[in-house]
Amino acid sequence: MTAAASLGEASSFPGRLNKAKKTTPPEFTVT
């Protein structure tokens, strides 16, 4: 993976995490 790809992955992580919180049932979320 290139540095640019790593940076893109890191910058998009909060958005994916936020989406996961909204779409995952509470019993499956890790707090």
KETI-794334 format. One record per residue: residue in one letter; x, y, z of N, C-alpha, C, CB in turn. Coordinates in Angstrom, 2 decimals. Glycine has a CB too. Layout:
% KETI-794334
+--------+---------+---------+---------+---------+---------+---------+---------+---------+---------+---------+---------+---------+
! residu !    n.px !    n.py !    n.pz !   ca.px !   ca.py !   ca.pz !    c.px !    c.py !    c.pz !   cb.px !   cb.py !   cb.pz !
+--------+---------+---------+---------+---------+---------+---------+---------+---------+---------+---------+---------+---------+
!      a !       X !       Y !       Z !       X !       Y !       Z !       X !       Y !       Z !       X !       Y !       Z !
...
+--------+---------+---------+---------+---------+---------+---------+---------+---------+---------+---------+---------+---------+
This chain:
% KETI-794334
+--------+---------+---------+---------+---------+---------+---------+---------+---------+---------+---------+---------+---------+
! residu !    n.px !    n.py !    n.pz !   ca.px !   ca.py !   ca.pz !    c.px !    c.py !    c.pz !   cb.px !   cb.py !   cb.pz !
+--------+---------+---------+---------+---------+---------+---------+---------+---------+---------+---------+---------+---------+
!      m !    0.85 !   -1.20 !    0.00 !    0.00 !    0.00 !    0.00 !    0.88 !    1.25 !    0.00 !   -0.96 !    0.01 !    1.23 !
!      t !    0.51 !    2.21 !   -0.81 !    1.30 !    3.44 !   -0.88 !    0.96 !    4.36 !    0.27 !    1.07 !    4.15 !   -2.21 !
!      a !    1.82 !    5.35 !    0.48 !    1.57 !    6.31 !    1.57 !    0.26 !    7.05 !    1.32 !    2.74 !    7.31 !    1.69 !
!      a !    0.00 !    7.39 !    0.06 !   -1.23 !    8.11 !   -0.28 !   -2.45 !    7.24 !    0.03 !   -1.23 !    8.52 !   -1.77 !
!      a !   -2.36 !    5.96 !   -0.28 !   -3.47 !    5.05 !   -0.01 !   -3.69 !    4.91 !    1.50 !   -3.21 !    3.67 !   -0.64 !
!      s !   -2.58 !    4.86 !    2.23 !   -2.68 !    4.75 !    3.69 !   -3.35 !    5.99 !    4.27 !   -1.30 !    4.55 !    4.31 !
!      l !   -2.98 !    7.15 !    3.74 !   -3.54 !    8.41 !    4.22 !   -5.03 !    8.47 !    3.91 !   -2.80 !    9.61 !    3.60 !
!      g !   -5.40 !    8.02 !    2.71 !   -6.80 !    8.02 !    2.33 !   -7.59 !    7.08 !    3.22 !   -6.96 !    7.62 !    0.86 !
!      e !   -7.02 !    5.96 !    3.54 !   -7.67 !    4.97 !    4.40 !   -7.87 !    5.56 !    5.80 !   -6.83 !    3.66 !    4.48 !
!      a !   -6.85 !    6.24 !    6.29 !   -6.93 !    6.84 !    7.63 !   -7.97 !    7.96 !    7.68 !   -5.56 !    7.39 !    8.05 !
!      s !   -8.02 !    8.78 !    6.63 !   -8.94 !    9.91 !    6.62 !  -10.39 !    9.46 !    6.46 !   -8.58 !   10.88 !    5.52 !
!      s !  -10.60 !    8.31 !    5.82 !  -11.96 !    7.83 !    5.60 !  -12.45 !    6.95 !    6.74 !  -12.04 !    7.07 !    4.29 !
!      f !  -11.55 !    6.56 !    7.63 !  -11.92 !    5.66 !    8.72 !  -13.01 !    6.22 !    9.63 !  -10.71 !    5.35 !    9.54 !
!      p !  -12.91 !    7.48 !   10.10 !  -13.96 !    8.01 !   10.97 !  -15.35 !    7.93 !   10.33 !  -13.66 !    9.45 !   11.33 !
!      g !  -15.42 !    8.19 !    9.04 !  -16.70 !    8.13 !    8.34 !  -17.24 !    6.71 !    8.32 !  -16.56 !    8.66 !    6.93 !
!      r !  -16.37 !    5.73 !    8.06 !  -16.82 !    4.33 !    8.04 !  -17.23 !    3.89 !    9.43 !  -15.70 !    3.41 !    7.49 !
!      l !  -16.49 !    4.33 !   10.43 !  -16.79 !    3.96 !   11.81 !  -18.15 !    4.53 !   12.21 !  -15.69 !    4.45 !   12.76 !
!      n !  -18.39 !    5.79 !   11.82 !  -19.65 !    6.44 !   12.15 !  -20.81 !    5.71 !   11.47 !  -19.63 !    7.92 !   11.73 !
!      k !  -20.61 !    5.30 !   10.21 !  -21.65 !    4.58 !    9.49 !  -21.91 !    3.23 !   10.15 !  -21.25 !    4.38 !    8.00 !
!      a !  -20.83 !    2.57 !   10.59 !  -20.97 !    1.27 !   11.24 !  -21.79 !    1.40 !   12.52 !  -19.59 !    0.66 !   11.54 !
!      k !  -21.57 !    2.47 !   13.26 !  -22.31 !    2.68 !   14.51 !  -23.80 !    2.82 !   14.23 !  -21.79 !    3.93 !   15.24 !
!      k !  -24.14 !    3.45 !   13.10 !  -25.54 !    3.68 !   12.77 !  -26.23 !    2.43 !   12.22 !  -25.65 !    4.80 !   11.76 !
!      t !  -25.45 !    1.54 !   11.59 !  -26.05 !    0.39 !   10.94 !  -25.91 !   -0.91 !   11.72 !  -25.44 !    0.21 !    9.59 !
!      t !  -25.10 !   -0.90 !   12.78 !  -24.87 !   -2.11 !   13.56 !  -25.74 !   -2.13 !   14.81 !  -23.38 !   -2.23 !   13.94 !
!      p !  -26.43 !   -3.24 !   15.07 !  -27.25 !   -3.34 !   16.28 !  -26.38 !   -3.11 !   17.52 !  -27.94 !   -4.72 !   16.35 !
!      p !  -26.94 !   -2.52 !   18.57 !  -26.17 !   -2.21 !   19.79 !  -25.42 !   -3.41 !   20.37 !  -27.09 !   -1.66 !   20.83 !
!      e !  -26.00 !   -4.58 !   20.28 !  -25.34 !   -5.75 !   20.87 !  -24.06 !   -6.13 !   20.12 !  -26.29 !   -6.94 !   20.88 !
!      f !  -23.89 !   -5.59 !   18.91 !  -22.69 !   -5.91 !   18.15 !  -21.67 !   -4.77 !   18.16 !  -23.06 !   -6.24 !   16.72 !
!      t !  -22.05 !   -3.62 !   18.72 !  -21.10 !   -2.51 !   18.75 !  -20.13 !   -2.67 !   19.91 !  -21.84 !   -1.17 !   18.86 !
!      v !  -18.89 !   -2.27 !   19.68 !  -17.87 !   -2.35 !   20.73 !  -17.66 !   -0.95 !   21.27 !  -16.54 !   -2.96 !   20.19 !
!      t !  -17.89 !   -0.78 !   22.55 !  -17.75 !    0.55 !   23.14 !  -16.39 !    0.73 !   23.78 !  -18.85 !    0.79 !   24.17 !
+--------+---------+---------+---------+---------+---------+---------+---------+---------+---------+---------+---------+---------+
